[in-house]
Amino acid sequence: MYRVLVVDDALFMRSIVKGYLLENNFEVVAEAQNGKEALEKYKETCPDIVTMDITMPEMDGIETIKQIKKYDSKAKIVICSAMGQENMVIKAIRAGASDFVVKPLDKERVLAAIHKALTSD
């Protein structure tokens, strides 16, 4: 069973992602509502993968990816964000994200991105 950290400043979005994961035999080990909290939870729980929003208070998703990757270069992170602009996608991938899913989230697309990230090196 894969262990997941779900990061989004909106409780509603965390609940949706968490629901998709729980229905598909993932274990949600922690949730975070900003990048600073996400980094702390990542270090505490060492999840197999992270779902990450981009626009958040305190530390945005791009900076959080960089910080997590600095801590664990093998970290697997999938961006789930409404920010579908090309430059944000490029920044996220350059920072180390494995994939990018645009909100409103499609369950199959989210799960496909997570599976792809988990099975790639």
Buried (B, 14 or more C-beta within 10 A) or exposed (E): EBBBBBBBBBEEBBEBBBEBBEEEEBEBBBBBBBBBBBBEBBEEBEBBBBBBBBBBEEBBBBBBBBBBBEEEEEBBBBBBBBBEEEEBBEBBBEBBBBBBBBBEBEBEEBBBBBBEBBEEE
